[in-house]
Structures are given as C-alpha cells and as structure tokens.
Amino acid sequence: MSGPGPVVVMGVSGSGKSTVGAALAQRLRVPFVDADTLHPPANIAKMAAGEPLDDDDRRPWLDAVGEWLAGHRDGGVVSCSALKRKYRDQLREHYPQVVFLHLAGSPALIGGRLAARTGHFMPAALLRSQFDALEPLGADEAGVTVDVGQPVDAIIDGFLRGDG
C-alpha cells in the first residue's frame, strides 16, 4: 500500500495517533492534521471538564474532519479517534476511499502513556469510556490494525505493507 489517498490514524486517546500520523505523513510527503485541532471550543471545554462527548457533539467535528479528507484526495493524514463504525461511516460520506490505520493497545499500556502526558485536554479518567466505545475495524472497512507496542517506523512499515 504505497501512496494511499487520505489516511485516518485512529484509536483511543494516548494510542499515538498524532505521533504516528505525523511520521506517516512525513514518510508519504503529504499534509498532516490532528483532528483535535478541528474540535469546536465547546467540545474541548467539555472534555477538559471530564465529560465525554456525545454524538451530537461529534457530528460537526466529524464533518470538519471529513471535509479535510475530501480536500486531500491526492494524499493526507489525519489523526482522529474514529472509535465507532458510524463515525467512520460519517467520514466516508465525505471521502469513500479513505483508509484507516487503527492503533490498538491494551488499556494498561495506553493508560500508562496518558498518565505520563502533560498539557493535553483529554484526562486519563476518560480512557475507559473510549475503550467502551471502541468498535474495531470491520472486515469490510479499508484499513489495517497494528499493535502500538512497537516502534513508530515498524507501525508505519506494517501499514504500508497492508498488515499489522
């Protein structure tokens, strides 16, 4: 899988979406955006207060992410949680050929990463709600699931080969 169109690097908070997404974009020489920067201020305030977003909160945000994907048909990488199938379906409404890279890891591994992270609006306490909401990629969804317990280059190599 070399030079795919737009790619969504997905997973729970702390899985490494931004790190892997930026490195993948650099490797492919395409633009990168962290979908967190596309959240409206009300969503950020809600998450910072320890409240999980509901689907009404996510809808305009996912539309903004989908519009970004549609504007980068020749290639681009966005880091976006995309935890539920219906969220990924909403992204595909904007660009049906989007490919997903799901960064998967245990709650213990990812919880440890979140505990060590500073300056981010997603508190570690919301991690359980993210794992509860997570729906892995379906067999009919274009994408690859990889284990985040490996180096970034190995994650990218596995994705570009089409395996995890």
Beta strands, then each sheet from edge to edge (+ up, - down):
strand 1: 7-10
strand 2: 32-34
strand 3: 77-79
strand 4: 99-104
strand 5: 143-147
sheet 1: 2+ 3+ 1+ 4+ 5+
end
